[in-house]
């Protein structure tokens, strides 16, 4: 299946998974995410403001912040790599490209040690299918080896295999409400 067709299918699938996502599943996901990130040396973790039906990471970010981690969120500019800006729970956000919430433009730019990435689909080789804009792939290619990359997903977003192009970057792990998968 080609990427555009798979994206269309997985957008529908993710919407279904999001609508059936229970508070108990969210708690399990949050606990697993926090546990796996706490196993890494502390520093800066970049999350995201959930958009459309992406699995929510706010509770995990709040717990990590309370435990002493510094937080960042991505800032998106058309056809450019992401930049990460410092953020903390309760700080104001602004709507940017595609209506995605980002830190204020005057927030400090930072280099995250851990990056939590949203996705439409993932496979057991560590590849992810995003929206097709290439923002995360361009960013991860520039940061190769400088940050631990964790995909955040509903377990039902796993597919047997993804079509992979040379510009697609692998994740180091995927965390779902059911399990943590590591690819390094």
C-alpha positions as CSV (number, residue, x, y, z in Angstrom):
1,X,0.0,0.0,0.0
2,X,1.3,3.5,-0.9
3,X,1.8,6.1,1.8
4,X,-1.1,8.4,0.8
5,X,-3.6,5.5,0.9
6,X,-2.1,4.2,4.2
7,X,-2.3,7.7,5.7
8,X,-6.0,8.0,4.8
9,X,-6.7,4.6,6.3
10,X,-4.7,5.2,9.4
11,X,-6.3,8.6,10.0
12,X,-9.7,6.8,10.2
13,X,-8.2,4.0,12.4
14,X,-6.6,6.5,14.8
15,X,-9.9,8.5,15.1
16,X,-11.6,5.2,16.1
17,X,-8.9,4.3,18.6
18,X,-9.0,7.8,20.1
19,X,-12.8,7.7,20.6
20,X,-12.5,4.4,22.4
21,X,-9.5,5.3,24.5
22,X,-10.6,5.0,28.1
23,X,-9.2,6.8,31.2
24,X,-7.7,3.6,32.3
25,X,-5.8,3.2,29.0
26,X,-4.6,6.8,29.2
27,X,-3.4,6.2,32.7
28,X,-1.5,3.0,31.6
29,X,0.0,4.9,28.7
30,X,1.1,7.8,30.9
31,X,2.6,5.6,33.5
32,X,4.6,3.6,30.9
33,X,5.8,6.8,29.1
34,X,6.9,8.4,32.4
35,X,8.6,5.1,33.6
36,X,10.6,4.7,30.3
37,X,11.7,8.4,30.2
38,X,12.7,8.3,33.9
39,X,15.0,5.4,33.0
40,X,17.1,7.8,30.9
41,X,19.4,10.5,32.2
42,X,17.3,13.5,33.0
43,X,17.4,16.6,30.9
44,X,15.0,18.1,28.4
45,X,12.1,16.1,27.0
46,X,10.2,17.5,24.0
47,X,6.6,16.4,23.7
48,X,3.8,17.8,21.6
49,X,0.4,19.4,21.9
50,X,-1.9,16.6,20.7
51,X,-3.5,17.5,17.4
52,X,-6.5,15.9,15.8
53,X,-6.7,12.4,17.3
54,X,-3.0,12.0,18.4
55,X,-2.6,10.1,21.7
56,X,-2.4,12.7,24.5
57,X,0.9,13.2,26.2
58,X,0.0,16.2,28.5
59,X,-0.3,14.0,31.7
60,X,3.1,12.4,31.0
61,X,4.7,15.9,30.4
62,X,3.2,17.2,33.6
63,X,4.5,14.2,35.6
64,X,8.0,14.6,34.1
65,X,8.0,18.3,34.9
66,X,7.0,17.6,38.5
67,X,9.9,15.2,38.7
68,X,12.4,17.8,37.5
69,X,12.6,17.4,33.8
70,X,12.6,20.5,31.6
71,X,10.0,20.5,28.9
72,X,9.9,21.7,25.3
73,X,7.4,21.6,22.5
74,X,8.0,21.7,18.7
75,X,7.6,24.8,16.6
76,X,6.7,24.2,12.9
77,X,7.6,26.3,9.9
78,X,6.6,25.3,6.4
79,X,9.2,23.0,4.8
80,X,11.7,23.5,7.6
81,X,13.0,21.3,10.4
82,X,11.3,21.7,13.7
83,X,12.7,23.9,16.4
84,X,12.0,23.1,20.1
85,X,11.2,25.8,22.5
86,X,11.1,25.7,26.3
87,X,7.7,25.3,27.8
88,X,6.2,24.4,31.2
89,X,2.6,23.3,32.2
90,X,0.3,26.3,32.4
91,X,2.5,28.5,30.1
92,X,0.6,30.2,27.3
93,X,0.6,28.6,23.8
94,X,-0.1,30.1,20.4
95,X,-1.8,28.6,17.4
96,X,0.7,28.2,14.5
97,X,0.9,26.3,11.3
98,X,-2.1,24.0,10.8
99,X,-3.6,25.3,14.1
100,X,-1.0,23.4,16.2
101,X,-0.3,24.8,19.6
102,X,3.3,26.0,20.2
103,X,5.2,27.9,22.9
104,X,5.4,31.6,22.6
105,X,7.9,32.8,19.9
106,X,10.1,34.4,22.6
107,X,10.5,31.1,24.5
108,X,14.0,29.8,24.7
109,X,15.1,27.5,21.9
110,X,16.5,24.2,23.4
111,X,18.1,20.9,22.3
112,X,16.0,18.0,23.7
113,X,17.5,14.9,25.1
114,X,14.3,12.9,24.5
115,X,11.8,13.6,21.8
116,X,8.2,12.2,21.9
117,X,6.8,12.1,18.4
118,X,3.2,11.6,17.3
119,X,2.4,9.4,14.3
120,X,-0.3,7.8,12.2
121,X,1.3,4.3,12.1
122,X,4.4,2.4,13.2
123,X,6.0,-1.0,12.6
124,X,8.3,-3.2,14.5
125,X,11.4,-1.9,12.7
126,X,11.0,1.5,14.4
127,X,9.6,3.3,11.4
128,X,6.7,5.8,11.6
129,X,4.2,7.1,9.2
130,X,3.5,10.8,9.8
131,X,1.3,13.3,8.0
132,X,3.7,13.6,5.0
133,X,5.1,17.0,5.6
134,X,8.6,15.6,6.6
135,X,9.0,17.9,9.6
136,X,10.0,15.2,12.0
137,X,12.2,13.3,9.5
138,X,14.1,16.5,8.6
139,X,14.6,17.3,12.2
140,X,15.6,13.8,13.3
141,X,18.1,13.5,10.4
142,X,19.8,16.7,11.7
143,X,19.8,15.4,15.3
144,X,20.9,11.9,14.5
145,X,22.2,10.4,17.8
146,X,21.7,13.6,19.8
147,X,18.2,12.7,21.2
148,X,16.4,9.5,22.1
149,X,13.2,9.4,19.9
150,X,10.0,7.8,21.3
151,X,6.9,7.3,19.2
152,X,3.7,7.8,21.1
153,X,0.8,5.7,19.8
154,X,-2.3,3.8,20.4
155,X,-1.5,0.0,20.2
156,X,-3.9,-0.3,17.3
157,X,-1.7,2.0,15.2
158,X,0.8,-0.8,14.7
159,X,1.1,-2.2,11.1
160,X,3.0,-5.1,9.8
161,X,5.3,-3.1,7.6
162,X,5.5,0.5,6.4
163,X,6.7,1.7,3.0
164,X,10.1,3.3,3.8
165,X,12.0,5.9,1.8
166,X,15.7,6.9,2.3
167,X,14.6,10.1,4.0
168,X,12.5,8.3,6.7
169,X,14.1,8.2,10.1
170,X,13.7,5.4,12.6
171,X,12.6,5.9,16.2
172,X,14.4,4.4,19.1
173,X,11.2,3.2,20.8
174,X,7.4,3.3,20.7
175,X,5.2,3.5,23.7
176,X,1.5,2.5,23.7
177,X,-1.0,1.9,26.4
178,X,-0.1,-1.9,26.2
179,X,3.7,-1.9,25.8
180,X,7.0,-0.3,25.2
181,X,8.9,-1.4,22.2
182,X,12.7,-0.6,21.7
183,X,14.5,-0.7,18.5
184,X,18.1,0.2,19.6
